[in-house]
Amino acid sequence: MSTHNREAIAEQIVLSEINNLRSDPSIVKENGCAACHILFTLANRMQISEQDASDLLSKVLFNNPEINELFIEIVENIHMKQRMMGVSFSIKRREAKDKYIDSNFKNTLSELSADIANYGADIVLRKLLISSISLEIAKNIGIDHHAAIEELYYYMRKNDQQTHESILEFINRFYERIRRR
């Protein structure tokens, strides 16, 4: 299958799933992520890995501003307008909250360690930067992290050259400061 054909099929799947979610947002279960739902649907229907699906989804959204707009609208609708996130966590007992936090803490460190081994320090630093920026956005706007990260990706796709250069500049300064120590 050619790259162009593959992207065209992915575009159709993404648009179809966006339309499904627009007509029935309950497809994404109560604590599920709209963006992840679309990503996993793409991976399943095209029978590709999640990483390949993620790359393909990014290409589709980057190359088609109209679908990019629809994508961010559905994420905002499900994560911001229809939900009040955090309520189910807040009513748990302290022990359950601690177990949940501990599990996420360990999983994140493990995933970052694997990413360093598989992809290198630059990719992990970039991932940490994007996570930090999106958490700041979530905190300042008062939205959940899934919505904030999709808003950030939307912005980064629209301002690809500028954001890429800014991140590279930060990474270079970061490494330079480490070297001076």
NORNORHU-V604822 format. One record per helix or strand of 3 or more residues. SS is the DSSP state (a for helix, b for strand). FROM is the first residue (numbers start at 1). LEN is the number of residues. Records with the same first field share a line. If there is no record, write none. Layout:
BEGIN
SS: FROM-LEN + FROM-LEN
END
This chain:
BEGIN
a: 3-21 + 25-3 + 34-13 + 50-14 + 65-17 + 87-4 + 94-26 + 121-21 + 145-14 + 160-21
END
